Amino acid sequence: MVRRNVNFNPGPAALPFEVLKVVQEELLDYQGSGMSILESSHRAREFETINDQTIMLVRELLGLGTDYHVLFLGGGASTQFAMVPMNFVGDGQVAAYVDTGEFASKAMKEGRNVCDVHVAFSSKDEKYRRIPQMSEIKYPVDPAYLHICSNNTIEGTQFHEFPATSNVPLVADMSSDIASRRLDYGKFSLFYAGAQKNLGPAGVTLVVIHEDFLATARKGLPNIFSYRTHADNKSLYNTPPVFGIYIMKLVLEWLKNKGGLAGIEMINEAKKDLLYGAIDAAPDFYIGTAEKAGRSWMNVTMRLPTEELESNFIADAGKEGLRGIKGHRSVGGVRFSIYNAVSLEDVQKTVDFMERFRKSA
């Protein structure tokens, strides 16, 4: 049996072991084609089938109809920070942004390179410890869109309610909580997610756009930066990240076999309750950093009483096979990224270690 560490890395992150086994088995000869999918042309019949099946799985699992275009692009979520305003902010328009963390802030800063930006809410002065009440989000009449980051990977906060924007298009970066729970994805005019947390490996980005919103996209952009181009060509305008899309299909199939979003939500809820329960049971030793009402189900952040204890905790956890828990360099501390592929058993093992470490400190 292969020895596997518990992978709490924030991205690239854990992939389901069952998926990795399929990849291993098919790597040299994909379904009798005589070639690896790594070698496949994006025009080959085998990959066209993979592409179509992945699109269908996204729609099925997220509860979307054919009025949503499903795209698989390169460049990561950071490229979408620029492409969204390039495509959807018209002359004289302003784009509104909710600033709840480092990546939300990066999206807003990129927007400023393209258009006028309105800050609809910011918790920066509070060290991004919280998510706003919906009544706190204020934006001007008729903005091009309202942009949010649904889960803040570094700060450990997450939207558990989404703003009702009426006729204003709602756009979301969902990189770190996509497909982790049941949501009404029909609320969003556009959402995007780097695959490397919940959907697959680094290198492929899921972009989903409602056809009515796409119809408002600007014309005259360079083709490669136009969502119209990629939608018209089913993501095949240029060479897409073939291997990443293949793995995404396998991950979505794995998720479907887990009971879809309803099934994975039950598991993720149990995981976060177990881990936050261990933190809250020893609040003077394990100090949660996010406001409780906005705690993330995906990225659990905490501090210990001293940096020395944090270093010892991280080192001892590594000896137990619990890897990738060091907090982001901008905030320090400890972070457990408990994405879909992290099992409940992995979290139980972690909670048991936390109890032993606390008693021995």
Residue, then its C-alpha position, 0 to 999 in steps of 0.5 A: m500500500v502506498r504511504r499517503n500523507v494527509n494533504f492540507n495544502p491550500g492549492p495545488a491541493a489534495l486529489p481523490f486517491e481513487v482519481l489518482k489510481v485511474v490516472q495511473e492506470e490510464l496514463l500510458d494507454y488511454q482507453g485503448s487509444g495507444m497513446s497517453i492523454l498527455e499526448s492527445s491532440h485537443r482535436a482528437r475524438e478521445f479528447e472531444t468526448i472528454n471535453d463534452q462529458t466534462i461540460m455535461l458533468v459541470r452542468e449536472l452537478l451544479g444544477l445549470g441548464t444549457d443557458y450557461h456556457v462552460l469554459f475551460l481556460g488557462g491562466g488561472a483565476s488571476t487571468q479572470f481578474a482582468m478578463v472580467p472587466m475587459n469583457f463586461v465594463g462598457d464605456g462610462q460604466v463602473a464595476a463594484y467589488v466586495d473586498t474580503g481578502e487578499f484575492a478579492s483585493k487582487a481582483m479589485k486591483e486588476g479591475r482598476n487597471v481596466c475600468d473605474v472601480h467602486v468598493a462596495f464593502s471592505s473589511k481590510d481595516e479589520k484584517y479581513r476577519r469577517i464577511p459583510q452583512m448583506s445590508e453593508i454592501k453598497y454599490p452605485v446604480d447600474p454598475a456593470y457587475l458586483h464581484i465577490c470572492s465566495n471563500n477567502t483562502i488565506e483569511g479563512t472566511q466564506f460567504h454563507e449568504f449571497p447578495a440579492t442584486s436584482n438586475v445587477p450581474l453577480v460575478a464570483d471567484m469561487s476558486s476555493d469552495i466550488a462544488s463543496r456544498r449546495l448553492d443556487y448557482g443560477k444566482f450568478s451571471l458569471f463564476y470562475a474557479g482555478a481547478q487546483k483546490n476542489l476540481g483538479p490539478a493546477g493549469v485549468t480554470l473553470v469559467v461559467i457564464h450565463e448566455d444573457f450576460l455573455a451577450t453584453a460582452r464587449k466586441g473588438l477585444p483581442n480574440i484570446f481575451s474574449y469570452r465570446t471566442h472561447a464560448d463559440n469554440k467550446s474552449l478549443y480556440n487555442t490548445p486547452p489544458v487537455f490533461g487538466i480537463y481530463i482529471m477534472k472529468l474524473v474528479l466530477e465523476w468521483l463527486k457524482n458517486k459521492g452523492g453530488l453536492a448534497g453528499i459532499e456537503m454532508i461530509n464537508e459539514a462534518k469535517k468543519d464541525l469536527l475541526y472547529g469543535a477542537i479549536d473552540a474546545a480549547p480557545d486559550f490554546y487554539i485561537g480561531t482567527a475568523e469571525k465565527a459567523g463567516r468561518s470557512w468550511m474549506n480553510v480553517t485558520m488559527r493561531l497558537p499562544t506563541e510563534e514558537l508553539e506554532s512552529n513546534f505544532i507544524a513540525d510535530a504535525g509533519k511527523e504525523g503525516l499532516r502536511g501543508i498546514k503552515g499559514h500563508r506568509s502574509v498572516g502566519g499561524v496555522r491553516f487546514s485546507i479541508y477541500n473535498a478530497v480531504s476525508l473525514e478520517d483525515v480530519q479525525k486524525t488531525v483532531d486527535f493529534m491536536e488534543r495530544f499536542r495541547k496536553s503535551a505543550 
